[in-house]
Amino acid sequence: MHNSSVYNLPILVGEQYVLSAVLSETADTVLYAATQKDMRREVVVESLRPEAMSDHLKVQAFLENARAQSLMSGGSIASSLELVYAHETWHLAKERIEGDPLDVMVAEGRKLSAFAICELMQMLCHICLCMDIEDIAGEPFLMQHLYYTNPGFRLRNPARGGKRGRTTSRRVLTAAAADLMQLVDETSPRAADLCDIMRRMRYPSNWTSLSPLYYDEELVRLQQLFCS
């Protein structure tokens, strides 16, 4: 068990981030809801537990993750804002995504059009291709890391320090295809075409190193049909 917080909240970090509540935690980090005073906006701050600072490998891993996330900030991915040293440890301030987590939408039985899911799968293909090219490691695909923001989608920053595995994109996209099919409104236009693509994406035996590019092109062609 971990303490619910390593600080008595609220607490000021880096002269402008007011940590107000714990959102989640791991053995080495705590994720806080926070307010950035100067910009008057809600953010999140991931803090390395002070007791982890005595372990060089844990500090190195935290900083490598922060640097990898800075390379993937922007666009559809939540932005990293600032790395701050305060209270004898490191803190990474990040964009707080406003929207509906997709795992909650599935639990509530909500659906999205095939057009929307096609755009989302295309977005994930682009992210995987970029991370493959830049050799940026990433975390596994989880529905709770994706948010529907109406319009569009936002993704919690998936980048991590270290080398990217050869099968990372395959694992991310096959998991996404399997999980996101639950959200497709099968009565919406072109739903059958989209579901056919996603069914083929679900099975690792169908994959080669060029599969992310191949499926991206299929989704682009399908998107053009929506607009025709």
C-alpha positions in Angstrom: 0.0 0.0 0.0 1.1 3.5 -0.8 0.3 6.7 1.1 -2.6 8.6 -0.6 -0.2 11.5 -0.9 3.4 12.3 -0.1 2.3 15.9 0.8 -0.3 17.6 2.9 -2.5 19.1 0.2 -2.8 21.7 -1.2 0.8 22.5 -1.8 2.6 24.8 -4.1 5.3 23.3 -6.5 7.6 25.4 -8.7 6.0 28.7 -7.6 2.9 28.2 -9.8 1.5 24.6 -9.6 -0.9 24.1 -6.8 -1.4 20.4 -6.2 -4.9 19.7 -4.9 -5.8 16.0 -5.1 -4.4 12.6 -5.9 -5.6 11.1 -9.1 -3.5 7.9 -9.2 -0.3 6.5 -7.9 2.4 3.8 -8.5 5.2 2.6 -6.3 7.4 5.5 -7.4 5.1 8.3 -8.6 1.9 10.1 -7.7 -0.3 11.9 -10.2 -2.0 15.0 -8.8 -4.8 17.2 -10.0 -3.3 20.8 -10.0 -3.9 24.3 -11.0 -1.3 26.4 -12.9 -1.7 29.8 -11.3 -0.2 32.0 -13.9 -2.3 30.5 -16.8 -5.4 29.9 -14.6 -5.9 26.5 -16.0 -6.3 23.0 -14.7 -3.4 20.6 -15.2 -2.0 17.4 -13.8 1.4 17.0 -12.2 3.3 13.7 -12.0 5.7 13.6 -9.1 8.5 11.3 -8.3 8.2 10.1 -4.7 10.9 11.8 -2.6 12.1 8.4 -1.3 12.7 7.3 -4.9 15.3 10.1 -5.3 17.9 7.9 -3.5 17.6 5.3 -6.4 19.6 6.6 -9.4 17.8 4.2 -11.8 14.3 5.4 -10.7 15.4 9.0 -11.1 16.9 8.3 -14.5 13.7 6.4 -15.6 11.5 9.4 -14.5 13.6 11.9 -16.4 13.8 9.7 -19.5 10.1 9.3 -19.5 9.6 13.1 -19.2 12.0 13.8 -22.1 10.3 11.1 -24.3 6.9 12.7 -23.6 8.2 16.1 -24.5 9.1 14.7 -28.0 5.5 13.5 -28.5 3.6 16.5 -27.1 1.0 18.3 -29.1 -1.5 17.4 -31.8 -3.9 14.7 -30.5 -1.5 13.8 -27.7 -1.7 15.6 -24.3 1.1 18.1 -24.0 4.0 18.1 -21.4 4.3 21.6 -20.0 7.3 21.8 -17.7 9.7 19.7 -15.7 10.2 21.2 -12.2 12.5 20.3 -9.3 10.9 21.2 -6.0 10.6 19.7 -2.5 13.7 17.6 -3.1 12.2 15.7 -6.1 11.1 16.0 -9.7 7.6 17.0 -11.0 6.3 16.9 -14.5 3.4 19.2 -15.3 1.1 18.1 -18.1 -2.1 19.1 -19.9 -5.2 17.9 -18.2 -7.6 16.4 -20.8 -11.2 17.4 -20.6 -13.5 14.9 -22.0 -15.1 11.4 -21.6 -12.7 8.5 -21.1 -13.5 5.8 -23.6 -13.6 3.0 -21.0 -16.4 4.9 -19.2 -18.3 5.3 -22.5 -18.1 1.6 -23.1 -19.4 0.8 -19.6 -22.3 3.2 -20.2 -23.2 1.5 -23.5 -22.6 4.7 -25.5 -21.7 4.5 -29.2 -19.9 6.6 -31.8 -20.3 6.8 -35.5 -18.1 4.7 -37.8 -16.7 8.0 -39.2 -15.5 9.1 -35.7 -13.9 5.7 -34.9 -12.3 5.7 -38.4 -10.7 9.0 -37.5 -9.5 7.7 -34.2 -8.0 4.5 -35.6 -6.2 6.7 -38.2 -4.9 8.9 -35.4 -3.5 5.9 -33.6 -1.9 4.6 -36.8 -0.2 8.0 -37.3 1.1 8.0 -33.7 2.5 4.5 -34.0 4.2 5.3 -37.3 5.7 8.4 -35.8 7.0 6.6 -32.7 8.4 3.8 -34.9 10.3 6.3 -37.0 11.6 8.2 -34.0 12.3 5.0 -32.0 10.2 6.2 -29.0 9.1 3.5 -26.6 5.5 3.6 -25.5 3.1 2.2 -22.9 0.4 -0.5 -23.7 -2.9 0.7 -25.2 -5.6 1.3 -22.5 -9.1 2.7 -23.2 -8.9 4.9 -20.1 -6.0 6.8 -21.7 -8.2 8.0 -24.6 -10.8 10.8 -24.3 -13.7 11.8 -26.5 -13.7 15.6 -26.5 -16.4 16.3 -29.1 -15.1 17.1 -31.6 -12.1 14.8 -31.8 -10.1 12.7 -29.5 -7.2 13.3 -27.1 -4.7 10.7 -25.9 -2.7 10.7 -22.7 0.9 10.9 -23.7 2.1 7.3 -24.3 5.8 7.9 -24.7 8.3 6.3 -22.4 12.1 6.2 -22.1 14.0 3.4 -23.7 14.1 1.6 -27.1 10.9 0.9 -28.9 10.2 -2.8 -29.3 9.7 -4.3 -32.8 6.2 -5.5 -31.9 5.0 -2.4 -30.0 2.9 -0.9 -32.8 1.4 -4.3 -33.5 0.3 -4.8 -29.9 -1.0 -1.2 -29.6 -3.1 -1.4 -32.8 -4.4 -4.9 -32.4 -5.6 -4.0 -28.8 -7.1 -0.7 -30.1 -9.0 -2.5 -32.9 -10.4 -5.1 -30.5 -11.4 -2.6 -27.8 -12.8 0.2 -30.0 -15.1 -2.1 -31.9 -17.3 -2.0 -28.8 -17.9 1.7 -29.5 -18.9 1.5 -33.2 -22.5 2.3 -33.9 -23.2 -0.5 -36.4 -26.2 1.4 -37.8 -24.0 4.3 -38.9 -22.8 4.7 -42.5 -19.9 2.5 -43.6 -19.9 0.7 -40.2 -19.6 -2.7 -41.9 -16.5 -1.5 -43.9 -14.8 -0.1 -40.8 -15.5 -3.2 -38.8 -14.0 -5.4 -41.5 -10.8 -3.4 -41.4 -10.7 -3.6 -37.6 -11.4 -7.3 -37.5 -8.3 -7.9 -39.7 -6.2 -5.6 -37.5 -7.1 -7.6 -34.4 -5.0 -10.7 -35.3 -1.2 -10.5 -34.9 -0.8 -13.3 -37.5 -1.8 -10.8 -40.2 1.0 -8.4 -39.3 4.2 -7.4 -41.0 6.5 -4.4 -40.3 4.6 -2.4 -42.9 1.1 -3.2 -41.4 0.7 0.2 -39.6 1.2 2.0 -42.9 -1.0 -0.4 -44.8 -3.9 -0.1 -42.4 -3.4 3.7 -42.3 -3.9 3.8 -46.1 -7.0 1.6 -45.8 -8.5 4.0 -43.2 -7.7 7.0 -45.4 -9.5 5.4 -48.4 -12.5 4.6 -46.1 -12.5 8.2 -44.8 -12.7 9.4 -48.4 -15.8 7.2 -49.0 -17.5 8.9 -46.0 -17.0 12.3 -47.8 -18.1 11.1 -51.2 
